[in-house]
Amino acid sequence: MKILLIGASGTIGKEVKTALEADHEIICAGRNGFDVKVDITSTESIQEMYERVGSIDAVVNASGGANFAPITELTPEINEKGIESKLKGQINLVLLGLNHVTDHGSFTLTTGIMMDDPIRQGASAAMANGGVKAFVKSAAVEMPRGIRINSVSPNAVQESWERLESFFQGFEPVPAHRVALAYKKSVLGAQTGQNYEVY
């Protein structure tokens, strides 16, 4: 398979690449280049990426950000990052990528634990995650040409635990390589409309 992996330089993206590259061609995309450069907050950038890579069998997105802030300090401007990147960015990868994905191909997006197990300062990220989950579930029923769509909802990962522990008090982090297996399941499996939770 020819797989487009966006966010390949991130902690999870690296593990997804490792999980798939032995048997498949991986095209790595991100803000800093790799095989192709993309900014998922820009529809023009997304379109240019798809034009460069041509026809692909699967799109995996392990990128997308949101700001952390107490709800009393969460202004519309601060909230906008989650909307533009984590929510709209991922949805636009699907909307603009449909004609580039082969019959019976797939999209895999990323949500996260905060939408189901809230933390302080996580409302913006939870909002974006929940929107992506709802989009995936609904879009799955009308995806054309047998194309599947799923999302992966990871817990905080061990490799980032030193930076994240203060936000995720009482949580047990998971290794990124185990999270990567959920992406592999989405790409190579048969299910659609799923949100694979890795807790």
C-alpha angles and dihedrals in degrees: 000000000000106000127188109211116193117195093027094157095058126098093259095034092058091053092047089053091050091049094053110027098081092068105021142049109253121201108197120212133180147129092281097052119248108165090337134007122232140168106199091202088068121071089198091055092048091050091049091051093053092047090053097048097041119191116011136176099217142012118208119186119196095161137086133106143213134185123252115222139143111266090244089059098038103115124183088254094054090045092052094079092065091047096047098040114023097031112026094026093059095041090050090053086063099040094048095038102052094094092049097053117087125237111288090013124135150226123214119192132182129244124158148222096266094078090062102027106034125212133190113278091013102105095105094049091044090053092053093044092051092049092052092048091052092047092051093049093048098039091052092071093061106029109137130237096015093297113160128213129196139155134218121222109199129189117227107295126236093236091062097035097108089059097039106036095095090059096044103050111177094011122125110224121223128219114260092232089063090051088051090060090065090056089049089051090052095048099043102029133081104240126106136189091030131138105207109211117207107190 
